[in-house]
Amino acid sequence: PFKNLAYLDLRLSTVTDAMVVCGWLGHSEMAYGQLRIDAGLAYRAVGDLAARLGRPVEQTAQAILDIAVSEMFVEVEKLASRAGVDLRDFTLMPFGGGGPMLGAFLARELGMKRVMAPRRPGVVSALGGLVADLRGDFIRTIFSPLSGTSLAGIRGAFEALAQEGRDWLTAQGHDGAAELSLSCDMRYVGQSYEIEVVLQPEWLSDGNASAIAQAFHLTHEQLYDFHDADGEVELVNVRLSAVGAGPKLSFPEVDEVGAAAIPARRLPVYTGVSVETVDLHDRQSLGPVITVHGPAGSVQEDTTFAIPAGAQARVDRHLNLLLTFPE
């Protein structure tokens, strides 16, 4: 495990070095003034690799970034395929210190047209921990064919899990209403894998096995592009999620300024083809409805947001940066 952690640290530092060599990073203090990048060391690290490859240092740095984005692409595509969703219907929200650096490049590779960079991406995880709903997930294995006669046992399993979920929320100190979500892991008899199917409570209370079967067929169709309407269906696990609502978020809105974007400085950046002079903006100076055209960068205390060529970023009234790619 410790070797794996060291490997991940090495890869993260290598990507940071590549961003410095390409010109996206290294122009201001980072981590609220606690860190400053040594561009010379970054050039030395990437330069050693470039010499072994026999390639220019900027091209080597860009290749590092391309590989990093490619690896992220593979992992995100796995999750999207498993969930049966089309990523082009979504907006990518990169967060943390490193997310905004490559987030727009990843979105472009995934075919996503929208990226939202929150005002303080470095504390998004902490904010989520403060306001997230309380959620407990409970499971019971049943191995039962889906039929009218088997629903009584399935209903009993859900009722037991529902009580367990309510007790868990009470133990966590939640005294409000509990939202209970039901699902089953189901498969065709003979399959070696199962899929999770969301159920409606009335299907169980009414003994409606056909509605449950239809939900399974539909989910299977969405995930794998086929279903067997005559296939015998088997239930493997019953699942219940007990959710207690967390505090509501309220983000203040800022009045529109209606001013043009004025860069803090202009810098040479290798954008993948050639070195271009791009605008570097101070995120603090970007107010609502200001639009920034890529290639450009936006720097702040906890991250740097790289805006690729062809994209544009607009500041909304919550001070988020909303990046869009042309159709």
Buried (B, 14 or more C-beta within 10 A) or exposed (E): EEEEEEEEEEBEEBBBBBBBBBBBBBBBEBEEEEEEBEBEEBBEBBBEBBEEEEBEBBBBBBBBBBBBBEEBBEEBEEEBEEEBEEBEEBBBBBBBBBBBBBBBBBBBBBEBBBBBBBBBBBBBEEEEEEEEEBBBBBEBEBEBEBEEEBBEEBBBBBEBBBEBBBEBBEEEEBEEEBBBBBBBBBBBEEBEEBBEBEBEEEBBEEBBBEBBBBBBBEBBBEBEEEBEEEBEBBBBBBBBBBBBEBEEEEEEEBEEEEEEBEBBEEBEBBBBEEEBEBBBBBBEBBBBEBEBBBBBBBBBBBBBBBBBBEBBBBBBBBBBBBBBBEE
